[in-house]
Amino acid sequence: MLRRTLPSLYPRYPRFSTPTIVPHSAPTTENLSKASALKEAKAPLPLPLSQQQKQKQKQSTHTQKHSKVTHSLASTQAAVPLPTTFAHPSLTPASFKALFTLSPTGKPAVEATPLPPAESKYPFRFYQITLRRGLYGIEKDVKKCVDALGLHGRHQVVWRAVNPHNAGLILKVRELVTVELVNEVPDVSRRPRAVKGYTKVGTALAGASLSA
């Protein structure tokens, strides 16, 4: 009886053939011509003129959607007095900047006092600003400008001095406000306050019989 040995079961020879290693050589003209032919075959075909025009139209509409649209002053109803917003000759950049910088106490560093009418270059002294609509659904930047003007509710009226800073805020929110030029600010504190509740004046059933 034959007895199987390990060498007979597991012969000593490689299970896979060893790879043949070829030394690197420079590319030949035939290989280069084949590579260029493959690139030309994979190159995209030129589009017809109709499709090129459609692509240009899509690109133009895409840029128009994401571009910021600015409206001219003629398309609005706000009467903003542009010729009266030039700075006074005596107003230097340092003093103008100090008008709107806050001190550590939270108050303006320099109080903005209006010039007398004889010395003022502006024909009017104050902007009378009226808010025409509510503040729901407006952008954050516009909301900040409205808050800076002191407007918080619909049909509210405020008076601001004529200067370039207030003129810039008005131009930012010109679609929401109506502006008039005045020389005097009415004393709001002296206005009579509205009486709370109601008073009974009369009844329409005064002469009618109440008997059932």
ROBA-394046 format. One record per residue (C-alpha): x, y, z. Coordinates in nm, 2 decimals. Layout:
# ROBA-394046
[node [X Y Z]]
...
***
This chain:
# ROBA-394046
[node [0.00 0.00 0.00]]
[node [0.14 0.33 -0.11]]
[node [0.18 0.59 0.15]]
[node [0.13 0.95 0.05]]
[node [0.40 1.19 0.16]]
[node [0.39 1.56 0.21]]
[node [0.61 1.64 -0.10]]
[node [0.37 1.43 -0.31]]
[node [0.07 1.62 -0.18]]
[node [0.23 1.97 -0.19]]
[node [0.49 1.99 -0.47]]
[node [0.74 2.26 -0.44]]
[node [0.67 2.49 -0.74]]
[node [0.52 2.84 -0.75]]
[node [0.15 2.85 -0.79]]
[node [0.16 3.17 -1.00]]
[node [0.40 3.26 -1.28]]
[node [0.65 3.53 -1.20]]
[node [0.59 3.86 -1.39]]
[node [0.83 3.95 -1.66]]
[node [1.00 4.28 -1.59]]
[node [1.08 4.49 -1.90]]
[node [1.33 4.77 -1.87]]
[node [1.18 5.12 -1.92]]
[node [1.23 5.26 -2.27]]
[node [1.15 5.60 -2.43]]
[node [0.82 5.63 -2.61]]
[node [0.83 5.57 -2.98]]
[node [0.66 5.76 -3.25]]
[node [0.40 5.49 -3.29]]
[node [0.30 5.51 -2.93]]
[node [0.27 5.89 -2.94]]
[node [0.06 5.88 -3.25]]
[node [-0.18 5.63 -3.09]]
[node [-0.21 5.85 -2.78]]
[node [-0.29 6.16 -2.99]]
[node [-0.55 5.96 -3.18]]
[node [-0.72 5.85 -2.86]]
[node [-0.73 6.21 -2.73]]
[node [-0.89 6.33 -3.05]]
[node [-1.15 6.05 -3.03]]
[node [-1.24 6.14 -2.67]]
[node [-1.26 6.52 -2.74]]
[node [-1.62 6.66 -2.72]]
[node [-1.79 6.75 -3.05]]
[node [-1.86 7.13 -3.10]]
[node [-2.22 7.23 -3.03]]
[node [-2.44 7.37 -3.30]]
[node [-2.51 7.75 -3.29]]
[node [-2.86 7.71 -3.16]]
[node [-2.74 7.53 -2.84]]
[node [-2.45 7.77 -2.79]]
[node [-2.70 8.06 -2.79]]
[node [-2.92 7.88 -2.54]]
[node [-2.62 7.83 -2.31]]
[node [-2.53 8.20 -2.33]]
[node [-2.89 8.30 -2.24]]
[node [-2.89 8.06 -1.94]]
[node [-2.56 8.21 -1.81]]
[node [-2.69 8.57 -1.85]]
[node [-3.02 8.49 -1.66]]
[node [-2.81 8.32 -1.38]]
[node [-2.59 8.63 -1.33]]
[node [-2.90 8.86 -1.34]]
[node [-3.07 8.66 -1.06]]
[node [-2.77 8.69 -0.82]]
[node [-2.68 9.04 -0.90]]
[node [-2.79 9.32 -0.67]]
[node [-3.05 9.54 -0.84]]
[node [-3.03 9.91 -0.75]]
[node [-3.32 10.15 -0.81]]
[node [-3.28 10.50 -0.92]]
[node [-3.43 10.79 -0.72]]
[node [-3.67 10.87 -1.01]]
[node [-3.85 10.53 -0.96]]
[node [-3.94 10.61 -0.60]]
[node [-4.19 10.85 -0.44]]
[node [-3.97 10.97 -0.16]]
[node [-3.89 11.34 -0.19]]
[node [-3.53 11.33 -0.07]]
[node [-3.36 11.67 -0.11]]
[node [-3.03 11.58 -0.26]]
[node [-2.89 11.93 -0.33]]
[node [-2.91 12.01 0.04]]
[node [-2.68 11.74 0.16]]
[node [-2.35 11.90 0.10]]
[node [-2.12 11.94 0.41]]
[node [-2.06 12.28 0.56]]
[node [-1.72 12.43 0.50]]
[node [-1.65 12.45 0.87]]
[node [-1.72 12.08 0.92]]
[node [-1.39 11.90 0.92]]
[node [-1.36 11.52 0.89]]
[node [-1.25 11.49 1.25]]
[node [-1.55 11.68 1.39]]
[node [-1.79 11.50 1.16]]
[node [-1.66 11.17 1.28]]
[node [-1.69 11.28 1.64]]
[node [-2.06 11.35 1.60]]
[node [-2.14 10.98 1.55]]
[node [-1.88 10.81 1.78]]
[node [-1.99 10.70 2.12]]
[node [-1.80 10.77 2.44]]
[node [-1.76 10.49 2.71]]
[node [-2.07 10.64 2.89]]
[node [-2.29 10.56 2.59]]
[node [-2.35 10.93 2.49]]
[node [-2.22 11.11 2.18]]
[node [-1.87 11.25 2.22]]
[node [-1.98 11.58 2.07]]
[node [-2.34 11.70 2.08]]
[node [-2.48 11.78 1.73]]
[node [-2.62 12.13 1.76]]
[node [-2.78 12.27 1.45]]
[node [-2.63 12.59 1.30]]
[node [-2.83 12.92 1.30]]
[node [-3.03 12.99 0.99]]
[node [-2.80 13.29 0.91]]
[node [-2.48 13.07 0.91]]
[node [-2.63 12.75 0.78]]
[node [-2.56 12.66 0.42]]
[node [-2.87 12.44 0.39]]
[node [-3.20 12.62 0.30]]
[node [-3.39 12.39 0.55]]
[node [-3.29 12.26 0.89]]
[node [-3.48 11.94 0.95]]
[node [-3.61 11.63 0.77]]
[node [-3.97 11.54 0.85]]
[node [-3.97 11.16 0.80]]
[node [-4.29 10.96 0.79]]
[node [-4.29 10.58 0.79]]
[node [-4.54 10.46 0.53]]
[node [-4.56 10.08 0.61]]
[node [-4.48 9.83 0.88]]
[node [-4.15 9.67 0.94]]
[node [-4.25 9.31 0.90]]
[node [-4.05 9.12 0.64]]
[node [-3.78 9.37 0.56]]
[node [-3.41 9.30 0.54]]
[node [-3.18 9.32 0.83]]
[node [-2.97 9.60 0.68]]
[node [-3.27 9.81 0.60]]
[node [-3.41 9.74 0.95]]
[node [-3.09 9.88 1.11]]
[node [-3.12 10.20 0.91]]
[node [-3.49 10.24 1.01]]
[node [-3.39 10.19 1.37]]
[node [-3.11 10.45 1.34]]
[node [-3.37 10.70 1.22]]
[node [-3.58 10.63 1.52]]
[node [-3.88 10.48 1.33]]
[node [-4.05 10.19 1.50]]
[node [-4.42 10.19 1.38]]
[node [-4.63 10.26 1.08]]
[node [-4.73 10.63 1.02]]
[node [-4.47 10.74 1.28]]
[node [-4.32 11.09 1.22]]
[node [-3.97 11.19 1.33]]
[node [-3.76 11.50 1.27]]
[node [-3.39 11.47 1.20]]
[node [-3.13 11.74 1.13]]
[node [-3.02 11.80 0.77]]
[node [-2.67 11.65 0.73]]
[node [-2.50 11.39 0.51]]
[node [-2.54 11.11 0.76]]
[node [-2.92 11.14 0.79]]
[node [-2.95 11.19 0.41]]
[node [-2.76 10.86 0.35]]
[node [-3.00 10.68 0.59]]
[node [-3.30 10.82 0.41]]
[node [-3.17 10.71 0.07]]
[node [-3.12 10.36 0.21]]
[node [-3.49 10.34 0.31]]
[node [-3.64 10.57 0.05]]
[node [-3.90 10.32 -0.06]]
[node [-4.04 10.30 0.30]]
[node [-4.06 10.67 0.40]]
[node [-4.20 11.00 0.29]]
[node [-3.97 11.30 0.35]]
[node [-4.05 11.67 0.38]]
[node [-3.82 11.97 0.46]]
[node [-3.91 12.19 0.75]]
[node [-3.74 12.47 0.95]]
[node [-3.92 12.41 1.28]]
[node [-3.99 12.10 1.49]]
[node [-4.33 12.11 1.67]]
[node [-4.33 12.05 2.04]]
[node [-4.47 11.70 2.07]]
[node [-4.48 11.71 2.45]]
[node [-4.74 11.99 2.45]]
[node [-4.98 11.80 2.24]]
[node [-5.30 11.70 2.42]]
[node [-5.30 11.33 2.51]]
[node [-5.58 11.11 2.40]]
[node [-5.83 11.04 2.68]]
[node [-5.84 10.68 2.79]]
[node [-6.16 10.49 2.77]]
[node [-6.48 10.64 2.63]]
[node [-6.77 10.87 2.73]]
[node [-7.14 10.81 2.66]]
[node [-7.27 11.10 2.45]]
[node [-7.63 10.99 2.39]]
[node [-7.85 10.71 2.26]]
[node [-8.06 10.67 1.94]]
[node [-8.34 10.52 2.15]]
[node [-8.41 10.84 2.36]]
[node [-8.75 10.91 2.20]]
[node [-8.85 10.55 2.14]]
[node [-9.09 10.37 2.37]]
[node [-8.92 10.09 2.57]]
[node [-9.24 9.91 2.65]]
[node [-9.25 9.56 2.50]]
***
